[in-house]
Amino acid sequence: MDKKIFRSAVVAFFAAIICATSFFRIPIPGLVSGIVIQNAVCIMTAVLLGGFLGAAPTTLFFVVGVLGLPIFSGGQGGFQVLMNINGGFRIGWVLGAFVASLIAGRPALSEKHLSVKSVIRLCVAVFVGMLLLYFPEIFYVVGFKSGELGVGGALKLFFTAFFAPFLFVDFLKAVFVILISLKIRPVVALYLYDEKKNDERS
């Protein structure tokens, strides 16, 4: 199979996995999205594929969802998901995936033999990606709430209602993503990037 076609199929498959996780949600009063795993899966697919290809599944998922398919957490879809106070999280998924994939870099077959450098790089990629998921939401909260609370009050609301309550949960998600990625990235390197052939040529 042509590698470009194969990579496109892998991107579509990973995007479908992200979509499927929309059915997993733990409701939290006052928060539309609740506790979800879609954010962690976006980061996981990003670091598994790595490089510029890494953010493609999340970007595809985001575009299809904004176009109207109910694939966001809680069965939401359409452009209106960007128009409420939680809309920043959707954009954050793309931002976090893009940055995490660039930090992680393209997977290599040599990662079968764990090194301190590769583990640290992957940890930084995942944790930075998970934190960046929240970044656009800051502007959303300030935009929606600064009128009644002021900028300081809106920022306080963000950290008390959106960031702090889920920090430990997202830490656990990040650890899970790291453990999976350490095992699967060498496999991705072998089948998606022909790392074995590259090693034989060198």
C-alpha positions in Angstrom: 0.0 0.0 0.0 1.2 3.5 -0.8 2.6 5.2 2.3 0.6 8.4 1.8 -2.7 6.4 1.6 -1.7 4.3 4.6 -0.8 7.4 6.7 -4.1 9.0 5.7 -6.0 5.9 6.8 -4.1 5.9 10.1 -5.0 9.6 10.7 -8.7 8.8 9.9 -8.6 5.8 12.2 -7.1 7.8 15.1 -9.7 10.6 14.5 -12.4 7.9 14.7 -11.0 6.8 18.0 -11.2 10.3 19.3 -14.8 10.6 18.1 -15.7 7.3 19.8 -14.5 8.6 23.2 -17.3 11.2 23.1 -19.5 8.5 24.7 -17.4 8.5 27.8 -18.3 11.3 30.2 -18.7 11.7 33.9 -21.3 14.5 34.5 -20.2 17.4 36.8 -22.8 19.9 37.9 -22.3 23.3 36.3 -19.9 22.0 33.7 -21.3 21.1 30.3 -18.4 18.8 29.3 -17.9 17.0 32.7 -14.9 14.8 33.0 -14.0 13.4 29.6 -11.1 11.4 28.1 -11.3 12.9 24.6 -8.6 15.5 25.6 -6.2 12.8 26.7 -6.8 10.8 23.5 -6.1 13.9 21.4 -2.7 14.2 23.1 -2.1 10.5 22.9 -2.7 10.3 19.1 -0.5 13.4 18.7 2.6 11.9 20.5 2.1 8.5 18.9 2.3 9.9 15.3 4.6 12.8 16.3 5.9 15.6 14.1 3.5 17.6 11.9 1.4 14.5 11.3 0.6 14.2 15.0 -2.0 16.9 15.2 -3.8 15.7 12.0 -6.3 13.3 13.8 -7.4 16.0 16.3 -7.6 18.6 13.6 -9.8 16.3 11.4 -11.9 15.5 14.4 -12.3 19.2 15.3 -13.3 20.3 11.8 -15.8 17.5 11.4 -17.3 18.3 14.8 -17.6 22.0 14.0 -19.2 21.2 10.7 -22.1 19.6 12.6 -21.5 15.9 13.5 -22.2 15.3 17.2 -18.8 13.9 18.1 -17.7 16.2 20.9 -18.1 15.1 24.5 -21.7 14.8 25.5 -22.8 14.3 21.9 -22.4 17.9 21.0 -21.6 19.2 17.5 -21.8 22.2 15.2 -20.3 25.7 15.3 -22.4 26.5 18.4 -20.0 24.5 20.6 -17.5 27.3 20.1 -20.0 29.9 21.2 -20.4 29.0 24.9 -18.1 29.4 27.9 -16.6 25.9 27.3 -15.8 26.5 23.7 -12.1 27.2 24.4 -11.5 23.6 25.4 -12.3 22.5 21.8 -9.7 24.9 20.4 -7.4 23.8 23.1 -7.5 20.2 22.0 -6.0 21.2 18.6 -3.5 23.5 20.2 -2.4 21.0 22.8 -2.1 18.2 20.2 -0.1 20.3 17.8 2.5 21.4 20.4 2.7 17.9 22.0 3.3 16.3 18.6 6.1 18.8 17.7 7.8 18.3 21.1 7.5 14.5 20.9 8.9 14.5 17.4 8.6 11.7 14.9 8.8 8.3 16.6 11.9 6.2 16.1 12.5 2.4 16.3 15.4 3.1 18.7 12.8 4.1 21.3 12.3 0.4 21.9 15.3 0.8 24.2 14.2 3.4 26.6 16.6 6.3 27.3 16.4 9.0 29.9 16.3 11.6 27.1 13.4 10.0 25.2 11.4 9.4 28.3 11.9 13.1 29.4 11.0 14.4 26.0 7.8 12.3 25.9 6.8 13.4 29.4 7.4 17.1 28.5 5.4 16.7 25.3 2.4 15.1 27.1 2.3 17.4 30.1 2.8 20.5 28.1 0.1 19.4 25.7 -2.3 18.6 28.5 -1.8 22.0 30.1 -2.2 23.9 26.8 -5.7 22.3 26.5 -6.7 24.9 29.0 -5.0 27.9 27.5 -7.7 29.1 25.0 -10.4 28.6 27.7 -8.8 31.4 29.8 -9.8 33.9 27.1 -13.3 32.3 26.8 -13.9 32.7 30.6 -12.6 36.2 30.6 -14.8 37.1 27.6 -17.9 35.6 29.0 -17.5 36.6 32.7 -15.4 39.7 32.8 -18.5 41.9 32.4 -20.0 40.7 35.7 -16.9 39.6 37.6 -14.1 41.8 36.1 -11.0 40.3 34.6 -9.6 39.3 38.1 -12.8 37.6 39.0 -13.1 35.8 35.7 -9.5 34.5 36.1 -10.3 33.3 39.6 -13.4 31.5 38.3 -11.2 29.8 35.7 -8.7 28.5 38.2 -11.2 27.5 40.8 -14.0 26.0 38.5 -12.1 24.8 35.4 -8.4 24.3 36.1 -7.9 23.2 39.8 -10.7 20.6 40.0 -9.4 18.7 37.0 -5.6 19.1 37.5 -5.2 15.8 39.4 -7.5 13.9 37.0 -5.5 15.3 34.0 -2.3 14.3 35.7 -3.5 10.7 35.8 -4.6 10.9 32.2 -1.1 12.2 31.2 0.7 9.3 33.0 -1.6 6.8 31.3 -0.8 8.5 27.9 2.9 8.4 28.6 2.9 4.7 29.5 1.0 3.8 26.3 3.1 6.0 24.1 6.4 4.5 25.3 5.2 1.1 24.2 3.5 2.0 20.9 5.7 4.7 19.4 8.4 2.2 18.2 5.6 0.2 16.5 4.4 3.4 14.8 7.9 4.1 13.7 8.3 0.7 12.1 5.0 0.5 10.2 4.3 4.2 9.5 7.8 5.6 8.9 9.7 2.5 7.6 12.3 3.0 10.4 13.6 -0.5 9.9 14.4 0.2 6.2 16.1 3.5 7.2 18.3 1.6 9.7 19.3 -0.9 7.1 20.3 1.8 4.6 22.5 3.6 7.1 
